[in-house]
Amino acid sequence: MRTPPIVLHPQVRKKLLRQARRTRNADRRTRCLIVLRLADGWSAAAVARGLSCSPATARKFRGRWLARGFAGLVDRREDNGLTKADERYVALVRWVLGSTPPAFGHRRPTWTKSLLVDVARRFTGVTVGRTTMGRVLKALGARRGRAKPTGLCPWGERRRGTRMAAIHGLIDGLPPNEVCVWEDEADINLNPKVGPDWTLPGAQREVPTPGRNVKRYFAAVMDAATDKLVWVRGERKHSGLFIELLAKVLRAYPDAAVVHVVLDNYCAHGSRQTRAWLDQFGQRVRLHFLPPYDPDDNRIERKLWREVHANVTVNHRIGYIERLCDEVVGFLTRWNIRAGLRHGRELRAAI
């Protein structure tokens, strides 16, 4: 049976046009325009193409208009009953996201919408669709983020807090003739780190890899007061690279009575070769070790090396390791220029 055409009285047409122009509800505007286009003789497929909806939606509101008029254009979802994903449900999903799937008996290590629906149903008895779970995640501000690899510090929280308080107290109470720096090393790989990037729909960035990786190593210190850097680079990450850095730091601070170096527990920092150099030349150098497996408390790693990787090594397309190292040196040089300008402004502001 053929669906009867829509015939609009001029006054009804004016009212539909007025509602389409004035409403702030995009769905309501689309429904009014569907009726108007169908009354103009458009097919359901043509309406779908013109208004970016489906032909089924156009046919559905044709039937509603013919059956109920303006009342057929009203959103009827308020008649669906109580909301399943209420505040209690959202709070439960927030609690679930604080843990991992294995904690709830699943073997998969990462969350999917289907797993969240299953776990939430187990606790609430409420079943929702994946689309509804997507709206719950959006309401929570959840995102698919990268996990951060961390090592478990064997120290207790009290011992770790005491060590960090001592380091920060040293920095805050540093005499004028002494200097404190943060030290750390970074690996530079010819094989690029792969990271997120903005791309157009349907496209994916391609990052060429050389196949055989080549490494270089940078060791650097960052002044705790000014953020200025001193660095060295080498082909191997060993005690010799660390000693070379310490010697360069002493030359960079000729007037400092003592240079305090805050660093992690890498084996080269306490090796026999390093201790021998300190016994002979390190009267002006004092090492202060961070708690083990605690990279977040090392300011140079948190502030500098993450920026180096984000600005130079992630998704890089450089085919030669020496050129890649030159890019790193360029970044470190620009860092020092900005740090000098920033420190100068702070000094002028303090006068």
C-alpha positions as CSV (number, residue, x, y, z in Angstrom):
1,M,0.0,0.0,0.0
2,R,1.4,3.4,-1.0
3,T,2.1,5.9,1.8
4,P,-0.2,8.9,1.3
5,P,1.6,12.2,0.5
6,I,1.9,15.0,2.9
7,V,-0.2,18.1,2.1
8,L,0.4,21.2,4.2
9,H,-1.9,24.1,4.8
10,P,0.0,27.4,4.2
11,Q,-0.4,28.3,7.9
12,V,0.9,24.9,9.0
13,R,3.9,25.3,6.7
14,K,4.6,28.8,8.2
15,K,4.4,27.3,11.7
16,L,6.8,24.5,10.8
17,L,9.3,26.9,9.2
18,R,9.1,29.1,12.3
19,Q,9.7,26.2,14.6
20,A,12.7,25.0,12.5
21,R,14.3,28.5,12.6
22,R,13.7,29.2,16.3
23,T,14.2,25.9,18.1
24,R,17.6,25.3,19.7
25,N,17.0,21.5,19.5
26,A,18.8,20.1,16.5
27,D,16.7,17.0,16.4
28,R,13.5,19.0,16.5
29,R,14.7,21.2,13.7
30,T,15.5,18.1,11.6
31,R,12.0,16.6,12.1
32,C,10.4,19.9,11.0
33,L,12.6,20.0,7.9
34,I,11.8,16.3,7.1
35,V,8.1,17.1,7.0
36,L,8.6,20.2,4.9
37,R,10.8,18.4,2.3
38,L,8.4,15.5,2.1
39,A,5.6,18.0,1.5
40,D,7.7,19.5,-1.3
41,G,7.7,16.1,-3.1
42,W,11.1,14.9,-2.0
43,S,11.6,11.1,-1.6
44,A,12.8,9.6,1.7
45,A,16.2,8.9,0.1
46,A,16.5,12.5,-1.1
47,V,15.5,13.8,2.4
48,A,18.1,11.6,3.9
49,R,20.9,12.9,1.7
50,G,19.8,16.5,2.1
51,L,19.5,16.4,5.9
52,S,22.2,13.9,6.8
53,C,19.7,11.4,8.3
54,S,18.7,7.9,7.3
55,P,15.8,7.1,4.9
56,A,14.2,5.1,7.8
57,T,14.1,8.3,9.9
58,A,12.4,10.2,7.1
59,R,9.8,7.5,6.7
60,K,9.2,7.2,10.5
61,F,8.5,10.9,10.9
62,R,6.3,10.9,7.8
63,G,4.1,8.3,9.5
64,R,4.2,10.2,12.8
65,W,3.1,13.5,11.1
66,L,0.3,11.8,9.3
67,A,-0.9,10.1,12.5
68,R,-0.5,12.9,15.1
69,G,0.6,16.1,13.4
70,F,2.8,18.4,15.5
71,A,2.6,16.0,18.5
72,G,4.3,13.3,16.4
73,L,7.4,15.5,16.2
74,V,7.9,15.6,20.0
75,D,10.8,13.6,21.5
76,R,9.2,10.7,23.2
77,R,12.2,9.4,25.0
78,E,10.8,10.8,28.3
79,D,8.3,8.0,28.1
80,N,11.0,5.4,28.2
81,G,10.8,5.1,32.0
82,L,13.6,5.6,34.6
83,T,17.1,6.2,33.4
84,K,19.3,3.1,33.6
85,A,22.6,4.9,33.8
86,D,21.7,7.0,36.8
87,E,24.1,8.6,39.3
88,R,24.6,5.4,41.2
89,Y,25.4,3.5,38.0
90,V,27.9,6.2,36.9
91,A,29.6,6.2,40.3
92,L,30.0,2.4,40.1
93,V,31.6,2.7,36.6
94,R,34.0,5.3,38.1
95,W,34.9,2.8,40.8
96,V,35.4,-0.1,38.3
97,L,37.7,2.1,36.2
98,G,40.0,2.6,39.2
99,S,41.0,-1.1,38.8
100,T,41.8,-3.5,36.0
101,P,39.7,-6.3,34.4
102,P,41.7,-9.2,36.1
103,A,40.6,-7.8,39.4
104,F,37.0,-8.7,38.4
105,G,37.8,-12.2,37.0
106,H,38.5,-11.3,33.4
107,R,41.7,-12.4,31.6
108,R,41.9,-9.4,29.3
109,P,44.3,-6.7,30.8
110,T,42.5,-3.6,29.3
111,W,39.0,-2.3,29.5
112,T,36.4,-2.4,26.7
113,K,32.9,-1.1,26.7
114,S,31.5,-4.6,26.7
115,L,33.6,-5.6,29.7
116,L,32.5,-2.5,31.6
117,V,28.8,-3.4,30.8
118,D,29.4,-6.9,32.0
119,V,31.0,-5.9,35.3
120,A,28.5,-3.1,36.0
121,R,25.6,-5.6,35.4
122,R,27.2,-8.0,37.9
123,F,27.0,-5.3,40.7
124,T,23.8,-3.4,39.7
125,G,21.7,-5.9,37.8
126,V,21.2,-3.2,35.1
127,T,22.0,-4.0,31.5
128,V,22.9,-1.1,29.1
129,G,24.2,-1.0,25.6
130,R,27.7,-0.1,24.5
131,T,26.4,3.2,23.2
132,T,25.0,4.1,26.6
133,M,28.3,3.0,28.2
134,G,30.1,5.4,25.8
135,R,27.9,8.2,27.2
136,V,28.7,7.2,30.7
137,L,32.4,7.3,30.0
138,K,32.0,10.7,28.3
139,A,30.2,12.0,31.4
140,L,33.1,10.8,33.6
141,G,35.6,12.4,31.3
142,A,37.3,9.1,30.7
143,R,39.7,8.6,27.8
144,R,41.7,5.9,26.2
145,G,45.1,7.0,27.5
146,R,48.5,5.3,27.5
147,A,49.6,3.5,30.6
148,K,52.8,4.6,32.3
149,P,55.4,1.9,33.0
150,T,56.6,2.2,36.6
151,G,59.0,0.3,38.9
152,L,57.9,-0.4,42.4
153,C,60.1,1.4,44.9
154,P,61.2,-1.1,47.6
155,W,61.4,1.7,50.2
156,G,58.5,2.5,52.5
157,E,56.6,5.7,52.0
158,R,58.0,7.2,55.2
159,R,61.7,6.5,54.2
160,R,61.1,7.8,50.7
161,G,59.4,10.9,52.0
162,T,62.3,11.6,54.3
163,R,64.9,11.3,51.5
164,M,62.9,13.6,49.2
165,A,62.3,16.2,52.0
166,A,66.1,16.2,52.6
167,I,66.8,16.8,48.9
168,H,64.2,19.6,48.6
169,G,65.5,21.1,51.9
170,L,69.0,21.1,50.4
171,I,67.8,23.0,47.3
172,D,65.7,25.5,49.2
173,G,68.5,26.3,51.7
174,L,71.5,26.3,49.3
175,P,74.3,28.8,50.2
176,P,75.2,31.4,47.5
177,N,78.5,29.7,46.8
178,E,77.0,26.3,46.1
179,V,75.0,24.8,43.2
180,C,72.5,22.0,43.0
181,V,71.7,20.2,39.7
182,W,69.5,17.3,38.7
183,E,71.2,14.6,36.6
184,D,69.9,11.9,34.3
185,E,70.7,10.0,31.1
186,A,68.6,9.5,28.0
187,D,68.7,6.9,25.2
188,I,68.3,8.2,21.6
189,N,67.2,5.5,19.2
190,L,67.3,5.5,15.5
191,N,64.2,3.4,15.5
192,P,61.6,6.0,16.3
193,K,59.3,6.0,19.3
194,V,55.7,5.7,18.1
195,G,53.3,8.2,19.6
196,P,49.9,9.8,19.0
197,D,49.4,12.5,16.4
198,W,46.4,14.4,14.9
199,T,45.3,12.7,11.6
200,L,42.4,13.1,9.2
201,P,39.6,10.6,9.2
202,G,40.5,7.4,7.5
203,A,44.2,8.2,7.5
204,Q,47.1,6.8,9.6
205,R,50.6,8.2,10.0
206,E,53.3,6.0,8.6
207,V,56.7,6.2,10.3
208,P,59.6,4.5,8.4
209,T,62.0,2.5,10.5
210,P,65.6,1.6,9.6
211,G,65.2,-2.0,10.7
212,R,68.5,-2.2,12.6
213,N,68.5,0.1,15.5
214,V,71.4,2.4,16.4
215,K,71.7,4.1,19.8
216,R,73.4,7.1,21.2
217,Y,73.3,8.3,24.8
218,F,73.0,11.8,26.4
219,A,73.9,12.6,30.0
220,A,72.8,16.0,31.3
221,V,72.4,18.0,34.4
222,M,69.7,20.7,34.9
223,D,70.4,23.6,37.3
224,A,67.8,23.5,40.1
225,A,67.6,27.3,40.2
226,T,67.7,28.3,36.6
227,D,66.9,25.1,34.6
228,K,70.0,25.7,32.4
229,L,71.6,22.5,31.1
230,V,75.1,21.0,30.7
231,W,75.3,17.8,28.7
232,V,77.6,15.3,27.0
233,R,76.9,12.6,24.5
234,G,78.5,9.3,23.7
235,E,78.1,5.9,22.0
236,R,78.0,4.0,25.2
237,K,76.2,4.5,28.5
238,H,78.9,3.8,31.1
239,S,80.9,5.3,33.9
240,G,83.1,7.2,31.4
241,L,80.2,9.1,30.1
242,F,79.1,10.0,33.6
243,I,82.6,11.1,34.6
244,E,82.9,13.2,31.5
245,L,79.7,15.0,32.5
246,L,80.9,15.6,36.0
247,A,84.1,17.1,34.7
248,K,82.2,19.4,32.3
249,V,79.9,20.5,35.2
250,L,82.9,21.5,37.3
251,R,84.2,23.6,34.4
252,A,80.7,25.2,33.9
253,Y,80.6,26.3,37.6
254,P,84.2,27.4,38.3
255,D,83.2,29.6,41.2
256,A,81.0,27.1,43.0
257,A,82.5,25.7,46.2
258,V,80.3,22.6,46.0
259,V,78.2,21.2,43.2
260,H,75.4,19.0,44.6
261,V,74.2,16.4,42.1
262,V,70.8,14.8,42.6
263,L,70.7,11.5,40.6
264,D,69.2,8.1,40.4
265,N,70.7,4.7,41.3
266,Y,72.1,3.7,37.9
267,C,75.1,1.4,38.3
268,A,77.5,3.8,36.6
269,H,76.8,6.5,39.3
270,G,78.3,4.3,42.0
271,S,80.8,2.2,40.1
272,R,84.4,1.6,41.1
273,Q,85.6,3.9,38.3
274,T,83.3,6.7,39.4
275,R,84.3,6.4,43.0
276,A,88.0,6.5,42.0
277,W,87.4,9.7,40.0
278,L,85.5,11.3,42.9
279,D,88.4,10.4,45.3
280,Q,90.9,12.1,43.0
281,F,89.0,15.0,41.4
282,G,85.6,15.2,43.1
283,Q,86.3,17.3,46.2
284,R,83.8,19.8,44.9
285,V,81.1,17.2,44.0
286,R,78.6,15.7,46.3
287,L,76.2,13.0,45.1
288,H,72.6,12.8,46.5
289,F,70.8,9.6,45.4
290,L,67.1,9.5,44.9
291,P,64.9,6.6,46.2
292,P,65.2,3.6,43.8
293,Y,62.8,3.2,41.0
294,D,61.4,6.7,41.5
295,P,61.7,8.6,38.1
296,D,58.8,11.0,38.8
297,D,60.9,12.6,41.6
298,N,63.8,13.3,39.2
299,R,63.0,16.7,37.8
300,I,65.2,16.5,34.8
301,E,63.6,13.3,33.6
302,R,60.1,14.6,34.3
303,K,60.7,18.0,32.8
304,L,63.4,17.7,30.1
305,W,63.7,14.2,28.7
306,R,59.9,13.9,28.2
307,E,60.0,17.1,26.2
308,V,63.0,15.9,24.1
309,H,61.2,12.7,23.1
310,A,57.9,14.6,22.4
311,N,59.6,17.2,20.3
312,V,62.4,15.2,18.6
313,T,62.3,11.4,18.8
314,V,58.6,10.5,18.7
315,N,57.5,9.6,15.1
316,H,60.8,11.0,13.7
317,R,61.7,10.3,10.1
318,I,65.5,10.9,10.3
319,G,67.5,8.1,8.8
320,Y,70.9,8.9,10.4
321,I,71.7,8.7,14.1
322,E,74.2,11.6,14.0
323,R,71.6,13.9,12.4
324,L,69.1,12.8,15.0
325,C,71.6,13.6,17.8
326,D,72.1,17.0,16.2
327,E,68.4,17.6,16.5
328,V,68.5,16.7,20.2
329,V,71.5,19.1,20.6
330,G,69.5,21.8,18.9
331,F,66.6,21.3,21.2
332,L,68.9,21.4,24.3
333,T,70.5,24.6,23.0
334,R,67.1,26.3,22.5
335,W,66.1,25.1,26.0
336,N,69.2,26.9,27.5
337,I,68.3,30.1,25.6
338,R,64.8,30.1,26.9
339,A,65.9,29.2,30.4
340,G,68.4,32.2,30.4
341,L,65.7,34.6,29.2
342,R,63.3,33.3,31.8
343,H,65.8,33.6,34.6
344,G,66.7,37.1,33.5
345,R,63.1,38.2,33.7
346,E,62.8,36.7,37.2
347,L,65.9,38.5,38.4
348,R,64.6,41.8,37.0
349,A,61.2,41.2,38.7
350,A,62.9,40.5,42.0
351,I,64.8,43.8,42.0
